[in-house]
Amino acid sequence: MSLALENYNRVFALHIRCANCIRESVKEICGGEAGPTNVDELVESGLIEKVRFECFQCESVIGQLVAITELKG
């Protein structure tokens, strides 16, 4: 039973680079119970498109996704 629960509530870190000031930031998103279980599924799911970005330094809303890592959740 623990193996089945292991796939739920995955947390992913989106590493985003600001297009204006070139600073990088990390935004965490949760896949949810029926959500993606790995990075490939996250990319295909469309959840990333719903994430809003605003640079904490210069307040630019344009960012470039540079990496996605899966966190232990």
C-alpha positions in Angstrom: 0.0 0.0 0.0 2.9 2.4 0.6 4.0 2.1 -3.0 0.6 3.3 -4.2 0.7 6.3 -1.9 4.2 7.1 -2.9 3.0 8.4 -6.4 0.6 10.9 -4.9 1.2 14.5 -3.9 4.4 14.9 -5.9 6.0 18.3 -5.5 8.0 19.8 -8.4 10.3 22.8 -8.4 10.3 25.0 -11.5 13.5 26.9 -11.9 12.7 30.1 -13.7 15.1 32.8 -15.1 13.8 36.3 -15.3 14.1 37.7 -18.9 14.7 41.2 -17.6 17.3 41.0 -14.8 18.5 37.4 -15.5 18.0 36.3 -11.8 16.8 32.8 -11.2 14.0 31.8 -8.8 12.3 28.6 -7.8 8.5 28.1 -7.7 7.1 24.9 -6.2 3.9 23.3 -7.5 2.1 20.2 -6.3 0.9 17.6 -8.7 -2.1 16.6 -6.5 -3.5 13.2 -5.9 -4.4 12.4 -9.5 -1.7 14.6 -11.0 1.6 13.8 -12.7 4.0 11.4 -11.0 7.2 12.4 -12.8 8.6 15.4 -14.7 7.6 14.0 -18.1 4.0 13.7 -17.0 4.1 17.2 -15.6 5.3 18.7 -18.9 2.6 16.9 -20.8 -0.2 17.7 -18.2 -0.3 21.5 -19.0 0.0 22.4 -15.3 3.1 24.5 -16.0 1.0 26.8 -18.3 -1.2 27.8 -15.4 1.8 28.9 -13.2 2.1 32.7 -13.0 5.5 34.2 -12.7 6.6 37.6 -11.4 10.3 38.3 -10.6 10.7 39.2 -6.9 13.5 41.6 -7.8 12.4 43.6 -10.8 8.7 42.6 -11.0 8.9 41.5 -14.6 6.3 38.9 -15.6 8.4 37.3 -18.4 10.4 34.3 -17.3 12.1 31.4 -19.0 11.8 27.9 -17.6 15.3 26.5 -17.3 14.8 23.3 -15.3 12.3 21.2 -13.4 13.2 19.0 -10.4 11.1 16.6 -8.5 11.1 17.1 -4.8 10.4 14.5 -2.1 6.8 15.2 -1.0 
